[in-house]
Amino acid sequence: MYKTDVEAVDAFVAKYKELNAEIGKVIIGQDEVVKDVLISIFSRGHCLLIGVPGLAKTLLVNTISDTLGLTYNRIQFTPDLMPSDIIGSEILGEDRHFKFIKGPLFANIILADEINRTPPKTQAALLEAMQERSITTGGKRYELGNPFFVLATQNPIEQEGTYPLPEAQLDRFMFNVWLDYPKFEDELLVVKSTTSDNRVQLKKILSAEEIIYFQNLVRRIPVTDNVLEYAVKLAAKTRPNTEHAAGIANNYLSWGAGPRASQFLVIGAKCHALIKGKYSPDIEDVKAVAGAILRHRIVRNYKAEAEGVSVDKIIEELMK
């Protein structure tokens, strides 16, 4: 597609800016969130969005899928949703043979809305698909779309009738992104644009082939040893009562991040560097993605909760 990787990086930066501008026509003021979601797409990761209702989580995913020219399905998770409702099921055809009817999971972008509303059995079916990028039913294996990307949303307030994701399942998500209320000026713009009759037509900026090409490019970016060491040490610092544990981890954490965090820190840093037009990541790139990668992988102890020490505060201290 491009003669050299340098040329490809420059093309990626231009495409990313174009993508950002196109998404910005609909999504106002959520720049950091958009950046994190795009980084996880180009890093072949999945993303968990946490925020109160009405912060345009669903609209964000819709908009991104429109600009990427990918197939898209939204699955509304409910307490009675069964695994076969998302992966598909076998039915007896007129010819007396069983045939497999594909479920909504067979698309490039999946919006798993309110993932914590569904029982563990259905969560597990989705998480297997996220890990293996395929599903097995009736003894047969079916490949899912390529690229395949799951964006799950979770509502942090309503806890009645929800099934919180276990730590092992949370670990499958590359990023945990918190959505905050918009700034006053942004909210003014949002209200202005959504209460009039003007409709935005979005252009498709990237095709599936280009996305796969850029995903491979991210993997090819070279990393210096000191950046690799910084990423692995940062993950190791979160593990209480181990050789590399930081004082704050021993004090306030009951559990730290596993090796998957180290891998994501390096891949996330590579993609962050590319977005900034750099040909290799530095420590600042690792720091830029560390919050969203470590946030759901470390577990605070009672002392941290009693003293009101937040996860983000702990991560900040670890990076100093």
Kinemage of the C-alpha trace (Angstrom):
@kinemage 1
@onewidth
@group {chain A} dominant
@subgroup {mainchain}
@vectorlist {calphas} color= white
{ca met a 1} P 0.000 0.000 0.000
{ca tyr a 2} L 2.834 2.378 0.947
{ca lys a 3} L 6.453 2.066 -0.176
{ca thr a 4} L 8.023 2.478 3.270
{ca asp a 5} L 6.849 2.468 6.886
{ca val a 6} L 7.864 6.140 7.197
{ca glu a 7} L 5.478 6.974 4.351
{ca ala a 8} L 2.807 4.820 6.027
{ca val a 9} L 3.208 6.668 9.356
{ca asp a 10} L 2.761 10.030 7.622
{ca ala a 11} L -0.353 8.695 5.843
{ca phe a 12} L -1.694 7.372 9.161
{ca val a 13} L -1.308 10.790 10.833
{ca ala a 14} L -3.213 12.462 7.974
{ca lys a 15} L -6.001 9.840 8.066
{ca tyr a 16} L -6.260 10.103 11.867
{ca lys a 17} L -6.679 13.898 11.683
{ca glu a 18} L -9.328 13.497 8.993
{ca leu a 19} L -11.115 10.874 11.092
{ca asn a 20} L -11.024 13.093 14.176
{ca ala a 21} L -12.445 16.064 12.266
{ca glu a 22} L -15.257 13.937 10.819
{ca ile a 23} L -16.208 12.467 14.233
{ca gly a 24} L -16.026 15.996 15.705
{ca lys a 25} L -18.956 17.034 13.480
{ca val a 26} L -21.219 14.896 15.681
{ca ile a 27} L -19.335 14.270 18.941
{ca ile a 28} L -18.518 17.526 20.689
{ca gly a 29} L -15.867 17.937 23.387
{ca gln a 30} L -15.071 14.270 24.073
{ca asp a 31} L -11.623 14.473 22.438
{ca glu a 32} L -9.779 12.255 24.930
{ca val a 33} L -12.487 9.590 24.800
{ca val a 34} L -12.482 9.560 20.977
{ca lys a 35} L -8.677 9.311 21.012
{ca asp a 36} L -8.732 6.328 23.402
{ca val a 37} L -11.396 4.497 21.387
{ca leu a 38} L -9.464 5.010 18.130
{ca ile a 39} L -6.190 3.891 19.759
{ca ser a 40} L -7.842 0.668 20.898
{ca ile a 41} L -9.233 0.030 17.396
{ca phe a 42} L -5.803 0.487 15.764
{ca ser a 43} L -4.168 -1.582 18.540
{ca arg a 44} L -6.611 -4.478 17.981
{ca gly a 45} L -7.951 -4.076 21.510
{ca his a 46} L -11.439 -3.747 22.974
{ca cys a 47} L -12.779 -0.846 24.977
{ca leu a 48} L -15.041 -0.479 28.027
{ca leu a 49} L -16.860 2.862 28.319
{ca ile a 50} L -18.196 3.827 31.721
{ca gly a 51} L -20.473 6.818 32.195
{ca val a 52} L -23.905 7.922 33.354
{ca pro a 53} L -26.793 7.762 30.845
{ca gly a 54} L -27.063 10.485 28.221
{ca leu a 55} L -23.348 11.140 27.641
{ca ala a 56} L -23.564 9.956 24.001
{ca lys a 57} L -21.800 6.618 24.483
{ca thr a 58} L -24.002 4.899 21.898
{ca leu a 59} L -23.855 7.874 19.540
{ca leu a 60} L -20.035 7.840 19.777
{ca val a 61} L -19.879 4.208 18.637
{ca asn a 62} L -22.424 4.834 15.866
{ca thr a 63} L -20.421 7.803 14.602
{ca ile a 64} L -17.104 5.944 14.647
{ca ser a 65} L -18.546 2.986 12.739
{ca asp a 66} L -20.024 5.397 10.145
{ca thr a 67} L -16.648 7.033 9.488
{ca leu a 68} L -14.789 3.714 9.355
{ca gly a 69} L -16.952 2.022 6.755
{ca leu a 70} L -17.334 -1.115 8.873
{ca thr a 71} L -20.329 -3.312 9.614
{ca tyr a 72} L -21.853 -2.531 12.963
{ca asn a 73} L -24.285 -4.204 15.384
{ca arg a 74} L -25.667 -3.027 18.678
{ca ile a 75} L -26.607 -5.631 21.285
{ca gln a 76} L -28.711 -4.427 24.207
{ca phe a 77} L -27.757 -6.625 27.149
{ca thr a 78} L -30.665 -7.666 29.379
{ca pro a 79} L -31.030 -10.165 32.269
{ca asp a 80} L -32.792 -12.712 30.010
{ca leu a 81} L -30.258 -12.603 27.133
{ca met a 82} L -28.884 -16.054 26.301
{ca pro a 83} L -25.521 -16.869 24.636
{ca ser a 84} L -27.351 -18.116 21.506
{ca asp a 85} L -29.022 -14.666 21.212
{ca ile a 86} L -25.627 -13.099 20.492
{ca ile a 87} L -23.605 -15.842 18.774
{ca gly a 88} L -26.442 -17.393 16.767
{ca ser a 89} L -28.081 -20.807 16.815
{ca glu a 90} L -28.627 -23.911 14.729
{ca ile a 91} L -32.058 -24.472 13.254
{ca leu a 92} L -33.531 -27.416 11.378
{ca gly a 93} L -33.952 -26.426 7.734
{ca glu a 94} L -36.574 -27.649 5.272
{ca asp a 95} L -34.030 -30.149 3.933
{ca arg a 96} L -33.930 -31.808 7.398
{ca his a 97} L -30.345 -30.598 7.940
{ca phe a 98} L -29.232 -28.265 10.681
{ca lys a 99} L -27.964 -24.906 9.512
{ca phe a 100} L -26.289 -22.192 11.548
{ca ile a 101} L -27.985 -18.778 11.642
{ca lys a 102} L -25.383 -16.157 12.570
{ca gly a 103} L -26.107 -13.874 15.517
{ca pro a 104} L -25.395 -10.132 15.863
{ca leu a 105} L -21.809 -10.870 16.946
{ca phe a 106} L -20.872 -11.348 13.264
{ca ala a 107} L -19.913 -7.748 12.457
{ca asn a 108} L -16.767 -5.583 12.607
{ca ile a 109} L -17.867 -3.292 15.435
{ca ile a 110} L -20.048 -4.562 18.263
{ca leu a 111} L -21.624 -2.211 20.758
{ca ala a 112} L -22.327 -4.263 23.882
{ca asp a 113} L -24.729 -1.901 25.618
{ca glu a 114} L -24.893 -2.205 29.419
{ca ile a 115} L -22.787 -5.355 29.514
{ca asn a 116} L -23.198 -5.618 33.301
{ca arg a 117} L -26.987 -6.184 32.939
{ca thr a 118} L -26.618 -9.716 31.599
{ca pro a 119} L -25.830 -12.964 33.497
{ca pro a 120} L -22.248 -14.350 33.545
{ca lys a 121} L -23.087 -17.104 31.021
{ca thr a 122} L -23.811 -14.559 28.256
{ca gln a 123} L -20.928 -12.285 29.330
{ca ala a 124} L -18.626 -15.322 29.008
{ca ala a 125} L -19.837 -16.023 25.444
{ca leu a 126} L -19.007 -12.445 24.444
{ca leu a 127} L -15.635 -12.512 26.182
{ca glu a 128} L -14.640 -15.784 24.482
{ca ala a 129} L -15.431 -14.146 21.142
{ca met a 130} L -13.317 -11.099 22.124
{ca gln a 131} L -10.336 -13.259 23.025
{ca glu a 132} L -10.458 -15.840 20.225
{ca arg a 133} L -12.131 -13.649 17.546
{ca ser a 134} L -14.160 -16.742 16.703
{ca ile a 135} L -17.014 -18.738 18.233
{ca thr a 136} L -17.627 -22.459 18.551
{ca thr a 137} L -21.106 -23.928 18.355
{ca gly a 138} L -22.280 -27.446 17.584
{ca gly a 139} L -18.634 -28.520 17.389
{ca lys a 140} L -17.885 -26.121 14.526
{ca arg a 141} L -15.688 -23.033 14.639
{ca tyr a 142} L -16.801 -19.802 12.972
{ca glu a 143} L -14.452 -16.860 12.396
{ca leu a 144} L -15.794 -13.410 13.294
{ca gly a 145} L -15.314 -10.238 11.217
{ca asn a 146} L -11.867 -8.768 10.603
{ca pro a 147} L -11.278 -6.195 12.005
{ca phe a 148} L -13.325 -7.166 15.074
{ca phe a 149} L -13.783 -4.689 17.870
{ca val a 150} L -16.044 -4.708 20.946
{ca leu a 151} L -17.062 -1.506 22.660
{ca ala a 152} L -18.933 -2.263 25.860
{ca thr a 153} L -20.767 0.326 27.925
{ca gln a 154} L -21.517 0.206 31.608
{ca asn a 155} L -23.684 2.459 33.747
{ca pro a 156} L -21.921 3.158 37.077
{ca ile a 157} L -24.969 4.295 39.047
{ca glu a 158} L -27.666 1.675 38.777
{ca gln a 159} L -26.354 -1.379 40.566
{ca glu a 160} L -29.667 -3.178 41.104
{ca gly a 161} L -30.098 -6.186 38.864
{ca thr a 162} L -26.557 -5.944 37.484
{ca tyr a 163} L -23.796 -8.529 37.317
{ca pro a 164} L -20.442 -6.747 37.735
{ca leu a 165} L -17.757 -8.035 35.371
{ca pro a 166} L -15.244 -10.263 37.195
{ca glu a 167} L -11.598 -9.109 37.180
{ca ala a 168} L -10.539 -11.881 34.770
{ca gln a 169} L -13.124 -10.697 32.253
{ca leu a 170} L -12.315 -7.014 32.739
{ca asp a 171} L -8.717 -7.905 31.861
{ca arg a 172} L -9.856 -8.718 28.293
{ca phe a 173} L -10.534 -5.020 27.693
{ca met a 174} L -7.541 -2.984 26.610
{ca phe a 175} L -8.989 0.319 27.829
{ca asn a 176} L -11.376 1.365 30.551
{ca val a 177} L -12.542 4.861 29.609
{ca trp a 178} L -14.484 7.090 31.984
{ca leu a 179} L -16.870 9.578 30.399
{ca asp a 180} L -17.455 12.750 32.344
{ca tyr a 181} L -20.139 15.412 32.076
{ca pro a 182} L -19.396 17.841 29.231
{ca lys a 183} L -17.991 21.327 29.877
{ca phe a 184} L -20.597 24.121 29.916
{ca glu a 185} L -19.501 25.523 26.511
{ca asp a 186} L -19.527 22.035 24.965
{ca glu a 187} L -22.980 21.307 26.349
{ca leu a 188} L -24.260 24.560 24.838
{ca leu a 189} L -22.957 23.443 21.427
{ca val a 190} L -24.444 19.953 21.862
{ca val a 191} L -27.885 21.333 22.738
{ca lys a 192} L -27.714 23.847 19.886
{ca ser a 193} L -26.844 21.233 17.261
{ca thr a 194} L -29.208 18.493 18.485
{ca thr a 195} L -32.332 20.610 18.885
{ca ser a 196} L -32.369 21.960 15.329
{ca asp a 197} L -33.188 20.163 12.086
{ca asn a 198} L -29.706 20.129 10.564
{ca arg a 199} L -28.493 16.634 9.753
{ca val a 200} L -24.838 15.756 9.465
{ca gln a 201} L -23.781 13.459 6.649
{ca leu a 202} L -20.588 11.637 7.592
{ca lys a 203} L -17.951 10.575 5.060
{ca lys a 204} L -16.234 7.197 5.228
{ca ile a 205} L -12.563 7.913 5.929
{ca leu a 206} L -11.049 4.420 6.170
{ca ser a 207} L -11.888 1.021 4.704
{ca ala a 208} L -11.532 -2.329 6.518
{ca glu a 209} L -8.365 -3.119 4.465
{ca glu a 210} L -6.736 0.172 5.485
{ca ile a 211} L -7.588 -0.404 9.146
{ca ile a 212} L -5.985 -3.879 9.034
{ca tyr a 213} L -2.927 -2.377 7.298
{ca phe a 214} L -2.552 0.304 10.015
{ca gln a 215} L -3.103 -2.290 12.777
{ca asn a 216} L -0.143 -4.236 11.365
{ca leu a 217} L 1.868 -1.016 11.064
{ca val a 218} L 1.356 -0.322 14.800
{ca arg a 219} L 2.826 -3.752 15.584
{ca arg a 220} L 5.861 -3.064 13.370
{ca ile a 221} L 6.860 0.181 15.124
{ca pro a 222} L 10.224 -0.323 16.883
{ca val a 223} L 10.504 0.245 20.656
{ca thr a 224} L 13.698 1.066 22.548
{ca asp a 225} L 14.696 -1.093 25.521
{ca asn a 226} L 14.274 1.707 28.068
{ca val a 227} L 10.628 2.273 27.008
{ca leu a 228} L 9.941 -1.483 27.158
{ca glu a 229} L 11.514 -1.642 30.618
{ca tyr a 230} L 9.514 1.372 31.814
{ca ala a 231} L 6.227 -0.233 30.683
{ca val a 232} L 6.977 -3.611 32.296
{ca lys a 233} L 8.242 -1.948 35.507
{ca leu a 234} L 5.113 0.218 35.709
{ca ala a 235} L 2.909 -2.900 35.595
{ca ala a 236} L 5.191 -4.681 38.102
{ca lys a 237} L 4.994 -1.730 40.522
{ca thr a 238} L 1.250 -2.343 40.941
{ca arg a 239} L 1.714 -5.873 42.332
{ca pro a 240} L 1.712 -5.659 46.151
{ca asn a 241} L 4.317 -7.616 48.147
{ca thr a 242} L 6.390 -8.577 45.111
{ca glu a 243} L 9.996 -7.709 44.271
{ca his a 244} L 9.243 -4.546 42.253
{ca ala a 245} L 6.175 -3.367 44.203
{ca ala a 246} L 5.923 0.354 44.960
{ca gly a 247} L 5.250 1.505 48.538
{ca ile a 248} L 1.838 2.863 47.570
{ca ala a 249} L 0.888 -0.540 46.075
{ca asn a 250} L 1.807 -2.382 49.288
{ca asn a 251} L -0.197 0.180 51.213
{ca tyr a 252} L -3.350 0.523 49.160
{ca leu a 253} L -3.682 -2.383 46.714
{ca ser a 254} L -4.798 -5.945 47.267
{ca trp a 255} L -4.145 -6.992 43.658
{ca gly a 256} L -2.023 -5.669 40.781
{ca ala a 257} L -1.991 -5.747 36.981
{ca gly a 258} L -0.941 -8.899 35.114
{ca pro a 259} L 1.359 -9.310 32.084
{ca arg a 260} L -1.471 -8.392 29.690
{ca ala a 261} L -1.192 -4.841 31.069
{ca ser a 262} L 2.511 -4.700 30.060
{ca gln a 263} L 1.648 -5.841 26.528
{ca phe a 264} L -1.137 -3.274 26.176
{ca leu a 265} L 1.077 -0.494 27.590
{ca val a 266} L 3.638 -1.125 24.836
{ca ile a 267} L 1.107 -1.494 21.995
{ca gly a 268} L -0.910 1.507 23.240
{ca ala a 269} L 2.273 3.604 23.448
{ca lys a 270} L 3.208 2.613 19.866
{ca cys a 271} L -0.191 3.729 18.571
{ca his a 272} L -0.106 6.937 20.637
{ca ala a 273} L 3.316 7.743 19.157
{ca leu a 274} L 1.987 7.166 15.613
{ca ile a 275} L -0.925 9.548 16.202
{ca lys a 276} L 1.589 12.216 17.206
{ca gly a 277} L 3.616 11.527 14.043
{ca lys a 278} L 6.561 9.899 15.871
{ca tyr a 279} L 8.309 6.844 14.470
{ca ser a 280} L 8.998 5.248 17.866
{ca pro a 281} L 7.302 5.649 21.275
{ca asp a 282} L 8.942 7.239 24.314
{ca ile a 283} L 8.085 7.104 28.033
{ca glu a 284} L 5.581 9.963 27.661
{ca asp a 285} L 3.550 7.790 25.263
{ca val a 286} L 3.414 4.992 27.846
{ca lys a 287} L 2.239 7.495 30.474
{ca ala a 288} L -0.437 8.831 28.119
{ca val a 289} L -2.182 5.445 27.874
{ca ala a 290} L -1.357 4.084 31.352
{ca gly a 291} L -4.459 5.413 33.141
{ca ala a 292} L -7.013 3.770 30.857
{ca ile a 293} L -5.015 0.510 30.744
{ca leu a 294} L -4.312 0.081 34.476
{ca arg a 295} L -7.561 1.516 35.880
{ca his a 296} L -9.535 -1.752 35.734
{ca arg a 297} L -6.613 -4.058 36.451
{ca ile a 298} L -5.726 -2.984 39.972
{ca val a 299} L -7.875 -3.706 43.006
{ca arg a 300} L -7.846 -1.346 45.985
{ca asn a 301} L -7.882 -2.707 49.538
{ca tyr a 302} L -10.118 -1.592 52.426
{ca lys a 303} L -7.570 0.962 53.589
{ca ala a 304} L -7.633 2.761 50.211
{ca glu a 305} L -11.425 2.764 50.194
{ca ala a 306} L -11.637 4.002 53.796
{ca glu a 307} L -9.155 6.820 53.120
{ca gly a 308} L -10.805 7.718 49.814
{ca val a 309} L -7.671 7.080 47.724
{ca ser a 310} L -8.862 6.660 44.124
{ca val a 311} L -7.437 4.252 41.545
{ca asp a 312} L -6.406 7.192 39.325
{ca lys a 313} L -4.540 8.814 42.239
{ca ile a 314} L -2.601 5.575 42.816
{ca ile a 315} L -1.699 5.306 39.101
{ca glu a 316} L -0.538 8.952 39.102
{ca glu a 317} L 1.772 8.272 42.070
{ca leu a 318} L 3.175 5.140 40.406
{ca met a 319} L 4.169 7.131 37.304
{ca lys a 320} L 6.131 9.769 39.245
